[in-house]
Amino acid sequence: MNICKRFIISGRVQGVWYRGSTQQQARRLGVKGYARNLTDGSVEVMACGPDEKIDELRNWLQQGPSNAKVDAIMAEEIEFRDLNSFETR
């Protein structure tokens, strides 16, 4: 089943190539959406695709790239959107 989830990732997640790495991982999984920095220092990820691929991406988001340190992830399911790609904003 296709779903969309919005994640807010906090910790040392800006300036460590978190968004670019997330884009690579999402594209590898066939997940669509975006990753963007928020003004409070966290990163927002919106991801749409098969629920098992969204779960795989969420597991990856917990670790992130090697220079990141994830303290917490907030997740919520949102209305499904049929998107064409995964981008960084």
PDB file of N, CA, C and O in Angstrom:
ATOM      1  N   MET A   1       0.839  -1.180   0.000  1.00  0.00           N
ATOM      2  CA  MET A   1       0.000   0.000   0.000  1.00  0.00           C
ATOM      3  C   MET A   1       0.886   1.246   0.000  1.00  0.00           C
ATOM      4  O   MET A   1       1.871   1.310   0.736  1.00  0.00           O
ATOM      5  N   ASN A   2       0.544   2.219  -0.810  1.00  0.00           N
ATOM      6  CA  ASN A   2       1.294   3.476  -0.860  1.00  0.00           C
ATOM      7  C   ASN A   2       0.819   4.423   0.234  1.00  0.00           C
ATOM      8  O   ASN A   2      -0.379   4.595   0.458  1.00  0.00           O
ATOM      9  N   ILE A   3       1.791   5.034   0.908  1.00  0.00           N
ATOM     10  CA  ILE A   3       1.506   5.983   1.977  1.00  0.00           C
ATOM     11  C   ILE A   3       2.458   7.168   1.857  1.00  0.00           C
ATOM     12  O   ILE A   3       3.428   7.128   1.100  1.00  0.00           O
ATOM     13  N   CYS A   4       2.168   8.219   2.611  1.00  0.00           N
ATOM     14  CA  CYS A   4       3.084   9.351   2.776  1.00  0.00           C
ATOM     15  C   CYS A   4       3.286   9.579   4.266  1.00  0.00           C
ATOM     16  O   CYS A   4       2.344   9.501   5.053  1.00  0.00           O
ATOM     17  N   LYS A   5       4.520   9.860   4.637  1.00  0.00           N
ATOM     18  CA  LYS A   5       4.831  10.218   6.017  1.00  0.00           C
ATOM     19  C   LYS A   5       5.695  11.462   6.027  1.00  0.00           C
ATOM     20  O   LYS A   5       6.505  11.693   5.130  1.00  0.00           O
ATOM     21  N   ARG A   6       5.501  12.250   7.061  1.00  0.00           N
ATOM     22  CA  ARG A   6       6.315  13.441   7.307  1.00  0.00           C
ATOM     23  C   ARG A   6       7.163  13.149   8.538  1.00  0.00           C
ATOM     24  O   ARG A   6       6.650  12.749   9.583  1.00  0.00           O
ATOM     25  N   PHE A   7       8.462  13.355   8.396  1.00  0.00           N
ATOM     26  CA  PHE A   7       9.402  13.129   9.490  1.00  0.00           C
ATOM     27  C   PHE A   7      10.075  14.449   9.848  1.00  0.00           C
ATOM     28  O   PHE A   7      10.416  15.236   8.964  1.00  0.00           O
ATOM     29  N   ILE A   8      10.265  14.689  11.131  1.00  0.00           N
ATOM     30  CA  ILE A   8      11.097  15.790  11.610  1.00  0.00           C
ATOM     31  C   ILE A   8      12.251  15.146  12.364  1.00  0.00           C
ATOM     32  O   ILE A   8      12.046  14.449  13.358  1.00  0.00           O
ATOM     33  N   ILE A   9      13.466  15.385  11.882  1.00  0.00           N
ATOM     34  CA  ILE A   9      14.655  14.770  12.452  1.00  0.00           C
ATOM     35  C   ILE A   9      15.448  15.850  13.162  1.00  0.00           C
ATOM     36  O   ILE A   9      15.809  16.862  12.562  1.00  0.00           O
ATOM     37  N   SER A  10      15.720  15.633  14.448  1.00  0.00           N
ATOM     38  CA  SER A  10      16.482  16.622  15.215  1.00  0.00           C
ATOM     39  C   SER A  10      17.801  16.020  15.676  1.00  0.00           C
ATOM     40  O   SER A  10      17.957  14.802  15.769  1.00  0.00           O
ATOM     41  N   GLY A  11      18.736  16.903  15.959  1.00  0.00           N
ATOM     42  CA  GLY A  11      20.087  16.513  16.349  1.00  0.00           C
ATOM     43  C   GLY A  11      21.079  17.276  15.490  1.00  0.00           C
ATOM     44  O   GLY A  11      20.781  18.378  15.027  1.00  0.00           O
ATOM     45  N   ARG A  12      22.255  16.702  15.272  1.00  0.00           N
ATOM     46  CA  ARG A  12      23.232  17.319  14.371  1.00  0.00           C
ATOM     47  C   ARG A  12      22.929  16.810  12.963  1.00  0.00           C
ATOM     48  O   ARG A  12      23.523  15.840  12.494  1.00  0.00           O
ATOM     49  N   VAL A  13      21.987  17.491  12.299  1.00  0.00           N
ATOM     50  CA  VAL A  13      21.501  17.024  11.003  1.00  0.00           C
ATOM     51  C   VAL A  13      21.598  18.088   9.910  1.00  0.00           C
ATOM     52  O   VAL A  13      21.211  17.835   8.770  1.00  0.00           O
ATOM     53  N   GLN A  14      22.103  19.258  10.241  1.00  0.00           N
ATOM     54  CA  GLN A  14      22.351  20.279   9.221  1.00  0.00           C
ATOM     55  C   GLN A  14      23.854  20.484   9.099  1.00  0.00           C
ATOM     56  O   GLN A  14      24.580  20.452  10.093  1.00  0.00           O
ATOM     57  N   GLY A  15      24.311  20.693   7.873  1.00  0.00           N
ATOM     58  CA  GLY A  15      25.738  20.884   7.624  1.00  0.00           C
ATOM     59  C   GLY A  15      26.534  19.591   7.620  1.00  0.00           C
ATOM     60  O   GLY A  15      27.764  19.620   7.681  1.00  0.00           O
ATOM     61  N   VAL A  16      25.848  18.456   7.549  1.00  0.00           N
ATOM     62  CA  VAL A  16      26.519  17.148   7.552  1.00  0.00           C
ATOM     63  C   VAL A  16      26.086  16.289   6.364  1.00  0.00           C
ATOM     64  O   VAL A  16      26.249  15.069   6.385  1.00  0.00           O
ATOM     65  N   TRP A  17      25.536  16.923   5.333  1.00  0.00           N
ATOM     66  CA  TRP A  17      25.080  16.276   4.110  1.00  0.00           C
ATOM     67  C   TRP A  17      23.921  15.321   4.374  1.00  0.00           C
ATOM     68  O   TRP A  17      23.785  14.302   3.696  1.00  0.00           O
ATOM     69  N   TYR A  18      23.086  15.649   5.357  1.00  0.00           N
ATOM     70  CA  TYR A  18      21.937  14.806   5.699  1.00  0.00           C
ATOM     71  C   TYR A  18      20.898  14.806   4.576  1.00  0.00           C
ATOM     72  O   TYR A  18      20.414  13.743   4.187  1.00  0.00           O
ATOM     73  N   ARG A  19      20.551  15.978   4.054  1.00  0.00           N
ATOM     74  CA  ARG A  19      19.525  16.053   3.001  1.00  0.00           C
ATOM     75  C   ARG A  19      19.973  15.346   1.725  1.00  0.00           C
ATOM     76  O   ARG A  19      19.202  14.593   1.131  1.00  0.00           O
ATOM     77  N   GLY A  20      21.208  15.581   1.302  1.00  0.00           N
ATOM     78  CA  GLY A  20      21.713  14.938   0.087  1.00  0.00           C
ATOM     79  C   GLY A  20      21.775  13.427   0.217  1.00  0.00           C
ATOM     80  O   GLY A  20      21.437  12.702  -0.719  1.00  0.00           O
ATOM     81  N   SER A  21      22.206  12.953   1.376  1.00  0.00           N
ATOM     82  CA  SER A  21      22.256  11.506   1.620  1.00  0.00           C
ATOM     83  C   SER A  21      20.855  10.912   1.664  1.00  0.00           C
ATOM     84  O   SER A  21      20.621   9.806   1.177  1.00  0.00           O
ATOM     85  N   THR A  22      19.926  11.661   2.255  1.00  0.00           N
ATOM     86  CA  THR A  22      18.536  11.206   2.304  1.00  0.00           C
ATOM     87  C   THR A  22      17.967  11.099   0.894  1.00  0.00           C
ATOM     88  O   THR A  22      17.256  10.147   0.576  1.00  0.00           O
ATOM     89  N   GLN A  23      18.283  12.079   0.053  1.00  0.00           N
ATOM     90  CA  GLN A  23      17.814  12.042  -1.336  1.00  0.00           C
ATOM     91  C   GLN A  23      18.350  10.797  -2.050  1.00  0.00           C
ATOM     92  O   GLN A  23      17.598  10.112  -2.743  1.00  0.00           O
ATOM     93  N   GLN A  24      19.625  10.506  -1.887  1.00  0.00           N
ATOM     94  CA  GLN A  24      20.214   9.317  -2.516  1.00  0.00           C
ATOM     95  C   GLN A  24      19.531   8.040  -2.036  1.00  0.00           C
ATOM     96  O   GLN A  24      19.200   7.164  -2.835  1.00  0.00           O
ATOM     97  N   GLN A  25      19.325   7.946  -0.730  1.00  0.00           N
ATOM     98  CA  GLN A  25      18.699   6.751  -0.158  1.00  0.00           C
ATOM     99  C   GLN A  25      17.255   6.613  -0.640  1.00  0.00           C
ATOM    100  O   GLN A  25      16.823   5.519  -1.001  1.00  0.00           O
ATOM    101  N   ALA A  26      16.513   7.713  -0.648  1.00  0.00           N
ATOM    102  CA  ALA A  26      15.116   7.680  -1.091  1.00  0.00           C
ATOM    103  C   ALA A  26      15.027   7.259  -2.555  1.00  0.00           C
ATOM    104  O   ALA A  26      14.178   6.445  -2.919  1.00  0.00           O
ATOM    105  N   ARG A  27      15.887   7.801  -3.377  1.00  0.00           N
ATOM    106  CA  ARG A  27      15.869   7.436  -4.798  1.00  0.00           C
ATOM    107  C   ARG A  27      16.228   5.968  -4.990  1.00  0.00           C
ATOM    108  O   ARG A  27      15.657   5.295  -5.848  1.00  0.00           O
ATOM    109  N   ARG A  28      17.165   5.473  -4.202  1.00  0.00           N
ATOM    110  CA  ARG A  28      17.539   4.055  -4.269  1.00  0.00           C
ATOM    111  C   ARG A  28      16.339   3.165  -3.936  1.00  0.00           C
ATOM    112  O   ARG A  28      16.165   2.095  -4.518  1.00  0.00           O
ATOM    113  N   LEU A  29      15.512   3.628  -2.986  1.00  0.00           N
ATOM    114  CA  LEU A  29      14.339   2.867  -2.555  1.00  0.00           C
ATOM    115  C   LEU A  29      13.110   3.102  -3.437  1.00  0.00           C
ATOM    116  O   LEU A  29      12.112   2.393  -3.308  1.00  0.00           O
ATOM    117  N   GLY A  30      13.177   4.087  -4.324  1.00  0.00           N
ATOM    118  CA  GLY A  30      12.020   4.418  -5.149  1.00  0.00           C
ATOM    119  C   GLY A  30      10.981   5.249  -4.427  1.00  0.00           C
ATOM    120  O   GLY A  30       9.808   5.247  -4.800  1.00  0.00           O
ATOM    121  N   VAL A  31      11.412   5.970  -3.379  1.00  0.00           N
ATOM    122  CA  VAL A  31      10.523   6.816  -2.581  1.00  0.00           C
ATOM    123  C   VAL A  31      10.543   8.232  -3.151  1.00  0.00           C
ATOM    124  O   VAL A  31      11.596   8.722  -3.559  1.00  0.00           O
ATOM    125  N   LYS A  32       9.400   8.879  -3.180  1.00  0.00           N
ATOM    126  CA  LYS A  32       9.274  10.249  -3.691  1.00  0.00           C
ATOM    127  C   LYS A  32       9.036  11.201  -2.520  1.00  0.00           C
ATOM    128  O   LYS A  32       8.562  10.793  -1.460  1.00  0.00           O
ATOM    129  N   GLY A  33       9.376  12.493  -2.731  1.00  0.00           N
ATOM    130  CA  GLY A  33       9.138  13.488  -1.689  1.00  0.00           C
ATOM    131  C   GLY A  33      10.225  14.539  -1.664  1.00  0.00           C
ATOM    132  O   GLY A  33      10.725  14.954  -2.709  1.00  0.00           O
ATOM    133  N   TYR A  34      10.593  14.974  -0.450  1.00  0.00           N
ATOM    134  CA  TYR A  34      11.623  16.002  -0.323  1.00  0.00           C
ATOM    135  C   TYR A  34      12.265  15.957   1.058  1.00  0.00           C
ATOM    136  O   TYR A  34      11.743  15.349   1.992  1.00  0.00           O
ATOM    137  N   ALA A  35      13.413  16.620   1.156  1.00  0.00           N
ATOM    138  CA  ALA A  35      14.085  16.869   2.431  1.00  0.00           C
ATOM    139  C   ALA A  35      14.458  18.339   2.452  1.00  0.00           C
ATOM    140  O   ALA A  35      14.977  18.864   1.467  1.00  0.00           O
ATOM    141  N   ARG A  36      14.196  19.011   3.572  1.00  0.00           N
ATOM    142  CA  ARG A  36      14.553  20.427   3.676  1.00  0.00           C
ATOM    143  C   ARG A  36      14.952  20.767   5.103  1.00  0.00           C
ATOM    144  O   ARG A  36      14.473  20.169   6.066  1.00  0.00           O
ATOM    145  N   ASN A  37      15.849  21.752   5.212  1.00  0.00           N
ATOM    146  CA  ASN A  37      16.252  22.260   6.511  1.00  0.00           C
ATOM    147  C   ASN A  37      15.150  23.132   7.081  1.00  0.00           C
ATOM    148  O   ASN A  37      14.471  23.848   6.345  1.00  0.00           O
ATOM    149  N   LEU A  38      14.974  23.070   8.395  1.00  0.00           N
ATOM    150  CA  LEU A  38      14.056  23.950   9.099  1.00  0.00           C
ATOM    151  C   LEU A  38      14.862  24.950   9.919  1.00  0.00           C
ATOM    152  O   LEU A  38      16.019  24.697  10.255  1.00  0.00           O
ATOM    153  N   THR A  39      14.252  26.073  10.237  1.00  0.00           N
ATOM    154  CA  THR A  39      14.976  27.154  10.917  1.00  0.00           C
ATOM    155  C   THR A  39      15.427  26.783  12.325  1.00  0.00           C
ATOM    156  O   THR A  39      16.337  27.418  12.857  1.00  0.00           O
ATOM    157  N   ASP A  40      14.822  25.779  12.942  1.00  0.00           N
ATOM    158  CA  ASP A  40      15.215  25.385  14.298  1.00  0.00           C
ATOM    159  C   ASP A  40      16.400  24.421  14.314  1.00  0.00           C
ATOM    160  O   ASP A  40      16.788  23.937  15.378  1.00  0.00           O
ATOM    161  N   GLY A  41      16.985  24.135  13.132  1.00  0.00           N
ATOM    162  CA  GLY A  41      18.139  23.244  13.055  1.00  0.00           C
ATOM    163  C   GLY A  41      17.790  21.800  12.744  1.00  0.00           C
ATOM    164  O   GLY A  41      18.682  20.964  12.598  1.00  0.00           O
ATOM    165  N   SER A  42      16.511  21.498  12.642  1.00  0.00           N
ATOM    166  CA  SER A  42      16.095  20.136  12.303  1.00  0.00           C
ATOM    167  C   SER A  42      15.916  20.004  10.792  1.00  0.00           C
ATOM    168  O   SER A  42      16.044  20.981  10.055  1.00  0.00           O
ATOM    169  N   VAL A  43      15.620  18.797  10.343  1.00  0.00           N
ATOM    170  CA  VAL A  43      15.359  18.522   8.932  1.00  0.00           C
ATOM    171  C   VAL A  43      13.968  17.906   8.818  1.00  0.00           C
ATOM    172  O   VAL A  43      13.598  17.030   9.600  1.00  0.00           O
ATOM    173  N   GLU A  44      13.206  18.377   7.833  1.00  0.00           N
ATOM    174  CA  GLU A  44      11.898  17.800   7.527  1.00  0.00           C
ATOM    175  C   GLU A  44      12.042  16.919   6.293  1.00  0.00           C
ATOM    176  O   GLU A  44      12.635  17.324   5.294  1.00  0.00           O
ATOM    177  N   VAL A  45      11.496  15.718   6.372  1.00  0.00           N
ATOM    178  CA  VAL A  45      11.466  14.806   5.233  1.00  0.00           C
ATOM    179  C   VAL A  45      10.015  14.408   5.002  1.00  0.00           C
ATOM    180  O   VAL A  45       9.331  13.954   5.920  1.00  0.00           O
ATOM    181  N   MET A  46       9.556  14.580   3.776  1.00  0.00           N
ATOM    182  CA  MET A  46       8.249  14.081   3.377  1.00  0.00           C
ATOM    183  C   MET A  46       8.517  12.959   2.389  1.00  0.00           C
ATOM    184  O   MET A  46       9.194  13.161   1.381  1.00  0.00           O
ATOM    185  N   ALA A  47       7.989  11.779   2.676  1.00  0.00           N
ATOM    186  CA  ALA A  47       8.292  10.599   1.873  1.00  0.00           C
ATOM    187  C   ALA A  47       7.012   9.865   1.503  1.00  0.00           C
ATOM    188  O   ALA A  47       6.172   9.590   2.360  1.00  0.00           O
ATOM    189  N   CYS A  48       6.870   9.548   0.208  1.00  0.00           N
ATOM    190  CA  CYS A  48       5.690   8.843  -0.294  1.00  0.00           C
ATOM    191  C   CYS A  48       6.133   7.627  -1.096  1.00  0.00           C
ATOM    192  O   CYS A  48       7.067   7.696  -1.895  1.00  0.00           O
ATOM    193  N   GLY A  49       5.451   6.521  -0.869  1.00  0.00           N
ATOM    194  CA  GLY A  49       5.753   5.303  -1.598  1.00  0.00           C
ATOM    195  C   GLY A  49       5.189   4.097  -0.877  1.00  0.00           C
ATOM    196  O   GLY A  49       4.372   4.244   0.032  1.00  0.00           O
ATOM    197  N   PRO A  50       5.615   2.900  -1.270  1.00  0.00           N
ATOM    198  CA  PRO A  50       5.148   1.679  -0.604  1.00  0.00           C
ATOM    199  C   PRO A  50       5.518   1.699   0.881  1.00  0.00           C
ATOM    200  O   PRO A  50       6.626   2.096   1.242  1.00  0.00           O
ATOM    201  N   ASP A  51       4.589   1.270   1.739  1.00  0.00           N
ATOM    202  CA  ASP A  51       4.819   1.382   3.176  1.00  0.00           C
ATOM    203  C   ASP A  51       6.100   0.703   3.634  1.00  0.00           C
ATOM    204  O   ASP A  51       6.764   1.202   4.543  1.00  0.00           O
ATOM    205  N   GLU A  52       6.471  -0.438   3.019  1.00  0.00           N
ATOM    206  CA  GLU A  52       7.700  -1.115   3.449  1.00  0.00           C
ATOM    207  C   GLU A  52       8.943  -0.301   3.080  1.00  0.00           C
ATOM    208  O   GLU A  52       9.943  -0.347   3.796  1.00  0.00           O
ATOM    209  N   LYS A  53       8.891   0.440   1.973  1.00  0.00           N
ATOM    210  CA  LYS A  53      10.021   1.291   1.579  1.00  0.00           C
ATOM    211  C   LYS A  53      10.104   2.526   2.483  1.00  0.00           C
ATOM    212  O   LYS A  53      11.199   2.994   2.793  1.00  0.00           O
ATOM    213  N   ILE A  54       8.958   3.049   2.902  1.00  0.00           N
ATOM    214  CA  ILE A  54       8.946   4.175   3.844  1.00  0.00           C
ATOM    215  C   ILE A  54       9.545   3.720   5.175  1.00  0.00           C
ATOM    216  O   ILE A  54      10.291   4.473   5.801  1.00  0.00           O
ATOM    217  N   ASP A  55       9.230   2.502   5.615  1.00  0.00           N
ATOM    218  CA  ASP A  55       9.828   1.964   6.841  1.00  0.00           C
ATOM    219  C   ASP A  55      11.339   1.828   6.697  1.00  0.00           C
ATOM    220  O   ASP A  55      12.079   2.146   7.629  1.00  0.00           O
ATOM    221  N   GLU A  56      11.809   1.358   5.534  1.00  0.00           N
ATOM    222  CA  GLU A  56      13.256   1.250   5.302  1.00  0.00           C
ATOM    223  C   GLU A  56      13.915   2.621   5.358  1.00  0.00           C
ATOM    224  O   GLU A  56      14.987   2.777   5.943  1.00  0.00           O
ATOM    225  N   LEU A  57      13.272   3.616   4.749  1.00  0.00           N
ATOM    226  CA  LEU A  57      13.826   4.969   4.780  1.00  0.00           C
ATOM    227  C   LEU A  57      13.857   5.493   6.205  1.00  0.00           C
ATOM    228  O   LEU A  57      14.837   6.120   6.609  1.00  0.00           O
ATOM    229  N   ARG A  58      12.803   5.247   6.976  1.00  0.00           N
ATOM    230  CA  ARG A  58      12.770   5.717   8.361  1.00  0.00           C
ATOM    231  C   ARG A  58      13.930   5.107   9.164  1.00  0.00           C
ATOM    232  O   ARG A  58      14.571   5.799   9.956  1.00  0.00           O
ATOM    233  N   ASN A  59      14.189   3.835   8.960  1.00  0.00           N
ATOM    234  CA  ASN A  59      15.318   3.194   9.643  1.00  0.00           C
ATOM    235  C   ASN A  59      16.628   3.869   9.259  1.00  0.00           C
ATOM    236  O   ASN A  59      17.497   4.071  10.107  1.00  0.00           O
ATOM    237  N   TRP A  60      16.773   4.218   7.979  1.00  0.00           N
ATOM    238  CA  TRP A  60      17.984   4.908   7.545  1.00  0.00           C
ATOM    239  C   TRP A  60      18.060   6.306   8.163  1.00  0.00           C
ATOM    240  O   TRP A  60      19.135   6.742   8.574  1.00  0.00           O
ATOM    241  N   LEU A  61      16.922   7.010   8.232  1.00  0.00           N
ATOM    242  CA  LEU A  61      16.904   8.362   8.801  1.00  0.00           C
ATOM    243  C   LEU A  61      17.403   8.365  10.242  1.00  0.00           C
ATOM    244  O   LEU A  61      17.993   9.348  10.690  1.00  0.00           O
ATOM    245  N   GLN A  62      17.172   7.278  10.972  1.00  0.00           N
ATOM    246  CA  GLN A  62      17.618   7.189  12.367  1.00  0.00           C
ATOM    247  C   GLN A  62      19.142   7.278  12.466  1.00  0.00           C
ATOM    248  O   GLN A  62      19.669   7.801  13.448  1.00  0.00           O
ATOM    249  N   GLN A  63      19.847   6.774  11.461  1.00  0.00           N
ATOM    250  CA  GLN A  63      21.310   6.819  11.448  1.00  0.00           C
ATOM    251  C   GLN A  63      21.823   8.025  10.664  1.00  0.00           C
ATOM    252  O   GLN A  63      22.662   8.782  11.153  1.00  0.00           O
ATOM    253  N   GLY A  64      21.318   8.194   9.455  1.00  0.00           N
ATOM    254  CA  GLY A  64      21.789   9.275   8.599  1.00  0.00           C
ATOM    255  C   GLY A  64      23.213   9.036   8.135  1.00  0.00           C
ATOM    256  O   GLY A  64      23.756   7.947   8.325  1.00  0.00           O
ATOM    257  N   PRO A  65      23.828  10.057   7.522  1.00  0.00           N
ATOM    258  CA  PRO A  65      25.220   9.931   7.087  1.00  0.00           C
ATOM    259  C   PRO A  65      26.163   9.886   8.292  1.00  0.00           C
ATOM    260  O   PRO A  65      25.754  10.164   9.420  1.00  0.00           O
ATOM    261  N   SER A  66      27.408   9.540   8.045  1.00  0.00           N
ATOM    262  CA  SER A  66      28.346   9.287   9.149  1.00  0.00           C
ATOM    263  C   SER A  66      28.585  10.486  10.054  1.00  0.00           C
ATOM    264  O   SER A  66      28.840  10.295  11.243  1.00  0.00           O
ATOM    265  N   ASN A  67      28.513  11.710   9.548  1.00  0.00           N
ATOM    266  CA  ASN A  67      28.763  12.889  10.385  1.00  0.00           C
ATOM    267  C   ASN A  67      27.541  13.352  11.165  1.00  0.00           C
ATOM    268  O   ASN A  67      27.650  14.249  12.001  1.00  0.00           O
ATOM    269  N   ALA A  68      26.393  12.763  10.911  1.00  0.00           N
ATOM    270  CA  ALA A  68      25.161  13.169  11.600  1.00  0.00           C
ATOM    271  C   ALA A  68      25.050  12.487  12.957  1.00  0.00           C
ATOM    272  O   ALA A  68      25.613  11.417  13.189  1.00  0.00           O
ATOM    273  N   LYS A  69      24.307  13.142  13.843  1.00  0.00           N
ATOM    274  CA  LYS A  69      23.949  12.537  15.130  1.00  0.00           C
ATOM    275  C   LYS A  69      22.469  12.815  15.345  1.00  0.00           C
ATOM    276  O   LYS A  69      22.086  13.927  15.711  1.00  0.00           O
ATOM    277  N   VAL A  70      21.648  11.812  15.120  1.00  0.00           N
ATOM    278  CA  VAL A  70      20.201  11.963  15.245  1.00  0.00           C
ATOM    279  C   VAL A  70      19.803  11.769  16.700  1.00  0.00           C
ATOM    280  O   VAL A  70      20.097  10.739  17.308  1.00  0.00           O
ATOM    281  N   ASP A  71      19.123  12.783  17.254  1.00  0.00           N
ATOM    282  CA  ASP A  71      18.627  12.695  18.629  1.00  0.00           C
ATOM    283  C   ASP A  71      17.198  12.171  18.686  1.00  0.00           C
ATOM    284  O   ASP A  71      16.854  11.411  19.592  1.00  0.00           O
ATOM    285  N   ALA A  72      16.363  12.568  17.727  1.00  0.00           N
ATOM    286  CA  ALA A  72      14.953  12.157  17.751  1.00  0.00           C
ATOM    287  C   ALA A  72      14.355  12.255  16.356  1.00  0.00           C
ATOM    288  O   ALA A  72      14.793  13.051  15.525  1.00  0.00           O
ATOM    289  N   ILE A  73      13.348  11.428  16.121  1.00  0.00           N
ATOM    290  CA  ILE A  73      12.559  11.499  14.888  1.00  0.00           C
ATOM    291  C   ILE A  73      11.088  11.512  15.275  1.00  0.00           C
ATOM    292  O   ILE A  73      10.612  10.634  15.995  1.00  0.00           O
ATOM    293  N   MET A  74      10.381  12.519  14.787  1.00  0.00           N
ATOM    294  CA  MET A  74       8.933  12.583  14.935  1.00  0.00           C
ATOM    295  C   MET A  74       8.349  12.179  13.591  1.00  0.00           C
ATOM    296  O   MET A  74       8.806  12.664  12.555  1.00  0.00           O
ATOM    297  N   ALA A  75       7.356  11.308  13.583  1.00  0.00           N
ATOM    298  CA  ALA A  75       6.759  10.844  12.329  1.00  0.00           C
ATOM    299  C   ALA A  75       5.246  10.941  12.409  1.00  0.00           C
ATOM    300  O   ALA A  75       4.644  10.676  13.449  1.00  0.00           O
ATOM    301  N   GLU A  76       4.644  11.325  11.291  1.00  0.00           N
ATOM    302  CA  GLU A  76       3.184  11.327  11.201  1.00  0.00           C
ATOM    303  C   GLU A  76       2.788  10.943   9.787  1.00  0.00           C
ATOM    304  O   GLU A  76       3.437  11.341   8.819  1.00  0.00           O
ATOM    305  N   GLU A  77       1.719  10.168   9.675  1.00  0.00           N
ATOM    306  CA  GLU A  77       1.201   9.823   8.353  1.00  0.00           C
ATOM    307  C   GLU A  77       0.374  10.996   7.844  1.00  0.00           C
ATOM    308  O   GLU A  77      -0.413  11.586   8.584  1.00  0.00           O
ATOM    309  N   ILE A  78       0.564  11.322   6.577  1.00  0.00           N
ATOM    310  CA  ILE A  78      -0.158  12.430   5.959  1.00  0.00           C
ATOM    311  C   ILE A  78      -0.879  11.916   4.716  1.00  0.00           C
ATOM    312  O   ILE A  78      -0.681  10.775   4.298  1.00  0.00           O
ATOM    313  N   GLU A  79      -1.713  12.765   4.133  1.00  0.00           N
ATOM    314  CA  GLU A  79      -2.459  12.378   2.937  1.00  0.00           C
ATOM    315  C   GLU A  79      -1.497  12.016   1.806  1.00  0.00           C
ATOM    316  O   GLU A  79      -0.496  12.700   1.589  1.00  0.00           O
ATOM    317  N   PHE A  80      -1.806  10.942   1.093  1.00  0.00           N
ATOM    318  CA  PHE A  80      -0.939  10.481   0.012  1.00  0.00           C
ATOM    319  C   PHE A  80      -0.897  11.504  -1.118  1.00  0.00           C
ATOM    320  O   PHE A  80      -1.917  12.080  -1.497  1.00  0.00           O
ATOM    321  N   ARG A  81       0.303  11.716  -1.645  1.00  0.00           N
ATOM    322  CA  ARG A  81       0.517  12.586  -2.806  1.00  0.00           C
ATOM    323  C   ARG A  81       1.291  11.789  -3.852  1.00  0.00           C
ATOM    324  O   ARG A  81       2.284  11.134  -3.535  1.00  0.00           O
ATOM    325  N   ASP A  82       0.837  11.849  -5.074  1.00  0.00           N
ATOM    326  CA  ASP A  82       1.512  11.144  -6.163  1.00  0.00           C
ATOM    327  C   ASP A  82       2.570  12.081  -6.748  1.00  0.00           C
ATOM    328  O   ASP A  82       2.255  12.952  -7.558  1.00  0.00           O
ATOM    329  N   LEU A  83       3.817  11.898  -6.335  1.00  0.00           N
ATOM    330  CA  LEU A  83       4.911  12.787  -6.725  1.00  0.00           C
ATOM    331  C   LEU A  83       5.792  12.118  -7.772  1.00  0.00           C
ATOM    332  O   LEU A  83       5.738  10.903  -7.965  1.00  0.00           O
ATOM    333  N   ASN A  84       6.604  12.930  -8.446  1.00  0.00           N
ATOM    334  CA  ASN A  84       7.448  12.424  -9.529  1.00  0.00           C
ATOM    335  C   ASN A  84       8.873  12.097  -9.118  1.00  0.00           C
ATOM    336  O   ASN A  84       9.534  11.305  -9.790  1.00  0.00           O
ATOM    337  N   SER A  85       9.371  12.689  -8.024  1.00  0.00           N
ATOM    338  CA  SER A  85      10.784  12.510  -7.679  1.00  0.00           C
ATOM    339  C   SER A  85      10.994  12.796  -6.200  1.00  0.00           C
ATOM    340  O   SER A  85      10.055  13.130  -5.477  1.00  0.00           O
ATOM    341  N   PHE A  86      12.246  12.657  -5.761  1.00  0.00           N
ATOM    342  CA  PHE A  86      12.645  13.068  -4.418  1.00  0.00           C
ATOM    343  C   PHE A  86      13.669  14.174  -4.594  1.00  0.00           C
ATOM    344  O   PHE A  86      14.642  14.013  -5.331  1.00  0.00           O
ATOM    345  N   GLU A  87      13.456  15.292  -3.922  1.00  0.00           N
ATOM    346  CA  GLU A  87      14.344  16.443  -4.094  1.00  0.00           C
ATOM    347  C   GLU A  87      14.752  17.028  -2.747  1.00  0.00           C
ATOM    348  O   GLU A  87      14.110  16.796  -1.722  1.00  0.00           O
ATOM    349  N   THR A  88      15.833  17.788  -2.783  1.00  0.00           N
ATOM    350  CA  THR A  88      16.217  18.577  -1.614  1.00  0.00           C
ATOM    351  C   THR A  88      15.746  20.000  -1.855  1.00  0.00           C
ATOM    352  O   THR A  88      15.775  20.504  -2.978  1.00  0.00           O
ATOM    353  N   ARG A  89      15.317  20.626  -0.789  1.00  0.00           N
ATOM    354  CA  ARG A  89      14.815  22.007  -0.887  1.00  0.00           C
ATOM    355  C   ARG A  89      15.627  22.905   0.016  1.00  0.00           C
ATOM    356  O   ARG A  89      15.370  24.107   0.084  1.00  0.00           O
TER     357      ARG A  89
END
